[in-house]
């Protein structure tokens, strides 16, 4: 059986680059069932992610190309490497997610990993582009990642300023790239009163059309905003309680504002679970210093979801900085 070596892309984030080895190995194990004996390898002082696999089909090559840190692939022949051509994994240029730079932005490689791992748990057959919701959308990193991977992105964002910055960026990017599209912001009204805004964009590529829809609003009202619409996956990066959360209205058991994600997630998870299609998956990253994995898993179970556990599913914890130890968890709606 051939042995393949995947050369990882360098990460702009030095800390993440140092922590990403075990994460990318776990990602490959979960998203590429044809790969076995996944392990780090070193050749001539260069680090690779190695795996065994039968001769790779076009579909399997696309799976490898979609790995969050895949830069190049080689087939190992002793100490020699034979380059393996990979397909282009993105429907748009990847600068869609690399151009924006701002404090608090989730590392784009990790966002892609989170999307890949969550979608690997979805059991329902696709009927078109996957419908992905980020109910804590920020400036749209998850929505843009969904677009890059050929899916439709939907979001809810409570910060009106972040919403406006996301809308402005999309409109500017699509216009400057000369991509065929429509993009409009409309008021959201209830009982004749404007209660927020809605952004809709339709993007046409050579192969397909993709959508982005985002609302301003409280994530706990996400189901009201989207009505009967259901999603293949809900994927989000929860507030870490460090730079975010100081203005939350969520109260903990002490009656004080709860800056950890615990209070918000306790109220939001049942809402999000109700927006999932059966066979859909919820993927969530969070700061374990504010909420233990065991407590979060119980919240997901209480919301009627089945947490994926064991082996690679529990090998994503890593340090972001001294106050943030990030992990991810995935749960499926039976």
N, C-alpha and C positions, 0 to 999 in steps of 0.2 A: 504494500500500500504506500503511495507516495507520501512524503513528508513535505509540508509547506511551511514557509516562514513569512509572517506578515510584519512588515516594517511599519512601526507606529509613527503617526504624524507628531511633530513636536507641538506641545501646547504652549500658548502664550502665557498661561498661568503657571509660574514656576512650581508652586506648591502642588497644584493638581498634577503636573507632569511627573513629579516625584512619587505621587500616590497612585497613579493611574494603572500601573502594571496589573495588580490583582483584579482591578475593576474590569479592564478590557478582557482579561481571561474569562471572568465570570460571564461577561456579556456574550462572548463567542460561544461558550458552552450552552447558554440558554437560547440563543437565536439561531445557532447553526448545528442542528442535531446530527448532521453528517460528519462533524468534526470530532475526533477522539484524541486522547493523549495530549490535551491542551496544556502547554507549559511554556514558561519563558525559556529562551535560548539565546546564546551569545556566539557570534562568529566574527573573528578578526576584530574584537573589541566593540562590535555593534550589537545592540540588544534587539531581539525579535520576539514575536509571539508565535510559537510553533504549534502545529497540529497535524495529525494524520487524517487523510480522507481519500476515498476513491477518486478517480479522475473526475474533476469538478465539472458539473453541467453548467449551462448558461445560468440557470436559476440559482445554483449554489455560488457561482462567481458573483452574481449580483448581491447575494446575502453577505459575502465577504466584503464587497466594495462598500456596503452600507454600514459596516462597523464604524463606531464613532471615531476611532483613531487610526483607521486604515489609510496608509500612505502608498504602499506598494506591496505586491505579493510575489514570492519566489517559490519555485520548486527546488528543494535541496537535492543535490546529487553529490553525495560525499561532502567535501568542503567547497564545492562549487554551487552557485545559485543560477537557476534559469528563470528569467523574468516571465511572469504570467500576466497577460493583458487583462485588465479589469474593465467592466463597463462603467459608464458615467452614472453614478448613483443618484444624482440630483436633477430635478426638473427645471431648476433655475440656478443661476450662479450662486456659489456659496458665500459671496460677499453680502448677500441679503442678511445674514446673521453676524458676519464678522465686522461690518462697518460700524454699527452702533457701539459706542464706548461710553459707559456711565457707571457711577458707583452703585453697587448692589446687583449688577447684571450677573445672572447665572452663567457660568462657563459654558460656551456653546458646545464643546465636546461632551460635557456631562449631560447637557440637555438632550443631545442626540442619543446618548447611551440610555437615558431614562425613557425616551420614546421607543427605542428599539426593544428594550427589555420589557416594557409594558405591553407592546403590541405582540410580543412573542407569547404572551399569556392569553391573548384573545382566542376564543375557541369557535366563535361564529364565523361562517364563511363570508367573505366580502361580497358585496353587491355593486361595488364601484370603489371610489376613493374612500379610505377609512375616514370616519367622522370623529375628530379629536377635539375635546373640550379642555381648555385650561381655565378653571374658574377663579384663578388668581393670576391674571394674565400679565400684569406689569406692562412693559413696553412691547411685549409680543414675541419674545425669544422662542417660546414653545410653538406659537402659531406659525412663525417663520420656518422653524424646523419641520413642522408638519408639511408645509408647502414644499420645501426642498425635497422631501421624501415622497412626494406625490399624493399627499392626503389633503383633506380640507380642515381648516383650523377655525375654532370658535373660542370665544373668550368672554370673561366678565372681569372688569377692573373697577375697584372702588375709588381709586385716585384719579380724579378728572384730569389732572395735569399729565399723568403718565399716559392716559388714554389719548389725549390730544397729541402728545409727542409720538405715540405709536402711529396714529392716523397720518400725521404730517410726514413721518418717515416713509410710510408705505407709498403715499401719493408721490413724493419726490423721487423715491427709488424707481418706481414703475415708470414714471414719466422719463427720467433720465436714461433708463435702460431701453426705452422705446418698446416696452412690452405692451401688447394689446390688453387693455383692461378697462373696467369701469370701477369707480371708487366714489362712494357717497356717504355723507353723514346725515342722518335724519333724526328728528326729535322722537323720543318715546313718550307717548301720552297715555294717561290713565284718567278716565272720567273728565276728559277735556283739559287736563293739566299736564304740562311737560314735566316729566320726572327724571329724565336722563337723555342719553344719546345712543344711537346705534350706528355702527360703521359696517358697511357692506362693500366688499371688493370681489369682483370676478376676474380671474386672470386666465388668459388664453395662451397656451403653449402649442407647439407643433402637434402634440399627441393628445392633449386633453384640456379641460377647463377645471379650474380649482377655485374654491371659495374661501374667503375670510369674513367672518362676522363676529363683531365684538360689541358688548354693551358696557355702558357705565352702570355701576350699581353694586349692591351688597351681594357677595358671593352666596350668602344664605338665602337670597331670593333668586338664585340662578334658574330654578325650575319655573318660576313665574315669568322670567324674562324670555325663556326659550319655549315655553308652552309645552306642546306635546312632543317636541323633537327629542330624540334619543341618540346616544352616541356609542360608537364602538369602544372608545377609550376616553378616560378622563385622566389627564396627566398634568401634574402641577408641582411646583417647588414652594413649600409652605414657608411663611415668614419665620425667620430665625430668632426673633425676639431680641435682636441686637440693634440693628439700624432700623428695623421695622417693628411695628406693634405698639409704639409708645402712645398712639392716639386711639387704640382699640376701645370699643365699648363692651367687649366681652369681659365678664366678671368671673373671677375664680371663686373657690369655696370660701375664701376669706372676705369676699365682697370687694376686694381691690381689683383694679384692672389687671388682666392676665396677659402679660407680654409674651409668654410662651405660645407655641401653636396649639396647646392642649385645649383651651377653652373654645377657640374658633373652630377647630376640627371637630370637637364634640358636637357642636351645633350644625356644622356644614356637611359632615360626612353622610348623614341620612338623606340630605337633599341631593347630594351628588350621586349617591347610590341609586336613587330613584330615577336619575337621568341616564343610567346605563342600560343598554340593551342586554338581554340575557345572553351570556357568553362573552360579554364585554369585560374589560379590565380597567382597574383604577391603579395608577402608578403615582406614588407620592414620595418626594424627598423632603427631609426635615432635619432639624438640629437635634441630635439625641441628648444634648445637655439640657434641653427643656422638656423632653418627653421620651420616655423609654420605649424601646421597640415592643416590649410586652404590652404596655398600656395602649399603644397605638393599634397593635394587632387586635386587642380586645374591642376597641372602638369600631374597627372595620367589621369584626364579627357581629357586633351589636347592630350594625347597619345592614346586616344580611349578606355580607360578602365573605368569600372564602380566601384566606390569606395563603399565598404560595410560600412554602417554608422548606428549609433544609438546603444543604449543599450550596450551589452557586447563588441561590436566592438570598442567602444571608452573608454574602461576601462583598458587599458594596460600601461598607462603612469606611470613611476616610476623613482626614483632617483638612479643614479649609483654612482656619487660623486658630489662635489660642482659645477663642470663645465659641468656635463652631466645629462640631464633629458631625458631618453629614452622613446620612444613610438613606437608602431607598427601600420601599416596601411595595409589593404588588398584591392586589386581591382581585378575585374574579367574581362576577355575578352569576350564580348557577342558573 
